[in-house]
């Protein structure tokens, strides 16, 4: 995907999220104000608490718009992994505010329960407003969730569930108001306390999930297994290890080591790695970036060849051992394979040096005998062309 098309995708996604959220925010504002005003006039503490809950949804809506705008900005030199964590930080801030609101609601409801003279006596209007809230918020839930699935947006999905929680809290309010009208005045205060606890639970879940993202918690086991399976399906991948995943905003970042045939060329190994990267991004919607490390052998627990010298140093030692062999001056190419704690050396020599099989075998043994004097060198193979 080109840089231009990726930028266009992000811009279009942001516009969709903003439009859906603004529609929901209009409903949240109208419901919040209506519940609080009717709750005050109809003497329903639970409906007032539910109105605060609706206005908290409005705060969530603005958080979604702000976070979506800035989280969709392109990566830059100071933020090479993008700006997705802005969404995470905003969610934590909102969760903290919601916890404070919930604490205030529960404290006030508890205070009224222990002081019966402070209990309110709501009228039927509170019941009707709560019913309208249930229907409206459930409709907003389905509308927002449909776009959340289409855009693969966890932020929108969380906001949709926040709307549904408001619908559920309104049902609790209906029970409390109905009970109070039936002669059980304490039910309204109990319903208010329940709504407060529901807000606290939502805040706790939002904060906990965002905190896990900040400390780079892995994706769910099911999603990780799906990533693992997709990688294994790519032709040329023999095995994989050190698979690491994390979230940044609504995007998943993946790091993985894949094992390929150790005798492949660097370019072919790179091509297999690119195929793994593209497959993950194309097949798993949440994945946005993949770093693939190509391995000739399993180095998850230890690096068996890590102590071996690099090419320049090793070739100096080999040339010193082979200086008495006239054929060494005719070496056309040298390929080194670092495997199993040894360096395997492939030499390309002119075809005329291999007059027959016996001569080729004697020459290979001469090169091998001298190379064995160097610690870490394994087999030397001669290739004639």
N, C-alpha and C positions, 0 to 999 in steps of 0.2 A: 504494500500500500504506500503510495507516494506521500510526501510530507504535505502537499497541497490537499489531497483527498482526506488525509487524517485530520487536518485542521478543519476542513469543511464538515466532516463527520461530528467532530466535537462541538462546533458551533451550532449545527442543526440539533444535536442532542440537548444542548443547553437551552435553546429556544423552546423545544418541546417540554422540557422539565419546567421552565419558567411559566409557560402558558397553563399547563395543568395545575401547577401550584397556585397561580394567581386566581384561577377559578375557585379552587378550594379555599383560598384565603378570604374571598368575598363571603362565602357561606360561613366560615368560621367567625368572621367579624359580626355578621348579622345575628348568628345564633348566640354568640357570647354576650353581646349587648342585650339582646332580648331576654336571655335567661336571667341575667343579673337584675335587669329592671323589673321583670315579672316576679323574680324571686323576692325582691325587696317589697313590691306591692302586695304579693300574695303570701308573704311571710314564710317562705321556704328556704331554710338554710341549705338544704341539699341542692336545690336548683341554683342558688347563688354559687355554691362550690362547683357545680357542673358548668356554670357560666365561666368561671375562672379556668376550668379545664378547657373549654372551647377557645378561650383567648390564648391559652398556652399552645393550642394547635396553631393559632395565628402566628405566634412567635416561632413555632417550628417551621411554618410556611416561609417566613422571611429568612430563617436560617438556611432553608433548602435553596432559596433563590440566590442568596449571597454566596453560599458554599459552592453551588453549581457554577456560578459565574467565574469565581476565582480558581476553583479546582480544575476547570477545563482549560486553563491557560497552558500553553506549550511549555515543555521543559526548557530551562535555560542554563547558563553556566553555573549559577548559584544553586539551582534546583534541578540537577540532572535527572532525577526520578519524577519530575513533574510536581504539581501542586496539590495532589489528591489529599494530603494530610490536613489541608485547610478545612476540608469537610469534617475530618475526624475531630479536630480541635473545637470546631463550632458545636459539634454534637456533645462533646464533654461539657462545654460551657452551658448549653441548654439543659443538660441533665442536672447540673448543679442548681440552676435556677428552679427547675421543676421540683427538686427535692425540698427547696426552701418553701415553695408554694404549698406542697403537700403537707409539710410539717405544720404550717400555719393553719391549714384547713382542719387537720386532725386535732390539733390542740384546741381550736375554738369549739369544735363539735364535742370533744371530751369535756370541756369546761361547762358547756350547756347541759350535758347529760348529768353532771354532778350538781347542777343548780337548776332544778325543774322550772323555777319561775322565769328563766331565760329562754325556755323552749318556745319555738315559733309554731304557728298554726296555719299552714298553707291552705289556700283555697283551690278550687277546681281549675282555675286558669293555669296554675303551675303544672298540673297534670297534662293539659293540652300542649303546652310549650315543650314539655319533655318528650311527648309523643312525636311532635314535629321534628325535634332534634334527632330522635332515633332514625326516622325515615330519611332525613336529609344527610346525616353523617354516614349512613349505610350506603346511600347512593354515591356520595363522594368517595367512599372506600373502593367501591367497584370501579368507578371511573379512573381513579388514580392507579389502582392496581393493574388495570389493563395496560396503561402506558408504562408502568414499572416493568412489566413482563416484556413488553415490546422493545423497550430501551435497555433492558437488563440493568436497571438502576436500583441498587440497594437503598439508596437515599430516598427515592420515591416510594419504594416498598415499605420502608420504615414509616414514612409519613402517612401512607395509606393505613397501616395498622394503628397509627396514632389516632386517625379519624375513627376507625372502628372502635377503639377503646372509648372514645367519646360517646359513641352510640351505646356501648355497653353501660357506661356510667349513667347515661340518661335513663336506661331501663331500671337501674338501681334507684335512681331518683323517683321514677314512677311508682316503684314499690313503696319507697319511703313516704311520698306524698299521699298515696292511696291509703297507706296504713294510718297515717296521722288523721286523715279525713274520716277514717273508720273508728276513731277514738283512741288511737295509740300514738300520742304526740311525740314520744321518744324515737319513733322509727325514722322521722325526718333527720334528726341529729345523727342517728346510727348510719343512715344512708350517706350523709355528708362525710362521715368518717371513712366509710368504705370507699367513696370516690377519692378521698385524699390518699388512702392506701394504694388505690389503683394508679394514681398519678405517680406515687413514690416508686411503685414497681416498674412502671414505664421508664422513669428517670434512671433507676438502678440498671435496668437492662441496657439502655442506651449508653450510659457511662461505662459499664463493664465491657461491652463489646468494643467501644471506641478505645478504651485503655488497652485492651488486648491487641488492637491494631497498632497502637503506638509502640508496643514492645515486640512487634513483628511476629505475632502469633500465626501459626500455619493455618492454611485453609482447612475446612472440615475434612475428615478422613475420606468420606465418599468422593469429594472433589479431587483430593490428592490422588486417589486410586484411579480416577478417570484420566487424570494427567499422565500417570504412570503407564496406563494401558495405551493411550494415544502415542506416547513416545516409543513403546515397544513395537507398535505396528509399522513404524517407519523402516523400510528396507535398509539394511546396512548397520542397524543398531543391534549389537550383540547383547548388551546389558546396560543397566543404568544404576547409578548410585548417587549419594549426596544430593538427593532431590529436596530442594528447599522452596517454600512458598510463603508469601506474605501479601497483605492487602495494603493498598495506598488509595484512600478514598473508596471508590467503587471498583477499582482495578486490581487485578491480581498480578503479581510479579513472580516469576519463576526462575530459579537457578538450578542447573542440573549438570552432572557429569555423565556422558554417554561413552560406552566402550565400543570401539570399532576394530576391524581387522588391523593389527599392528603394522602390516606391510603395505597399507594403502598410502597413496601420496597425500601430502598435506592438503592439496586442493580438493581431493575427493573426500577426505575426512571433513573438511570445512563444508563441502556441499551437503553431506549428510546432516551436519549440525544445522545448516540453514533450513533444510527440509523439516527437521524437528521443530525449529522455531516457528516456521510458517504454519505447520499443521496445528500446533497448540493455539496460535492466535486465531486461525480460521475456524477450528472445530469447537473451541471452548470460549464462549462469549466473554466470560469475565476476565480472561487472560489478555493483558495488553502488552507485556514485554517479557522476553525470555532471554536468558544468558546461558549459552551452551558451551561446556568445556569438553573438548575431545580427548579421550584417554585411549592409549593402546593396551592398557591393562588396568586391573582394579587397584586403585590407590586410596580407597576409602579409609582403611585402617592404618596403612603405612605406605611410604613411597619407596619401593624396593630399589629403584634406580636413581634415587635422589642424590646419592653420594658420588656418582660417576662423573668424570670430567666432561666438559663440553668439547665440541668438535675441534676447535683450534688447538687446545691443549693436547687432546688425544692424538690428532694427526701428527703433531710434532714428535710425540713419543713413538708412534708407529714408524714414521720415516727414519727415525734414528735406529730402530731395530732392523729395518729393511734396507739400509744403505749398502749392504754388501750383496744385495740381489739386483742384478742388472735389469731385470724385468720391472722393478719398482719404478724406474724412471719412465716407464711407458703406461703407468696407471692413468686411465682416462676419466674415471669418475669413482667417487667413494660415497656409499650410502651407509649411514649408521642407524641401527635399531636398538633402542634402549628398552630391554625387556628382561623381566625376572632378575634384576640386579646385575645384569651383564650387558656389554655392548657387542652386538653382532655386526660384523663388518662385511659389506658387499663391495668387492672391487671389480671394476670393468677394465679388461685388458684387451689388446688387439687379438683378433682371431688367429693370426699366424703363430702366436706363441703356444697355442694348443695343437701341436702337430698330430698328436694322438691322445687317447685316453690316459695312457700311462704317463705321458709327459705332463698333461694337465694335472693329474693326481699328485705327481712329485712336486710340481710348482705350488699347488695349494698347500701341501704339507709343509713346504719351506716357509711360506708366508705365515701359516698357523703356528709353527714351532717358535718363531721369533715373537709373534704377537702374544703368545701365552706368557711371556716374561713380564707383561704389563698387567698389573692387578686390575680386575674388572672387565677385561676383554674376553669375550666368549669365542664363538666360531668365526673364522674368516672364510668367506665363500668367494670363489673366482668366477666371474661371468665373462665370457669371450664373445666379442662381436667385431 
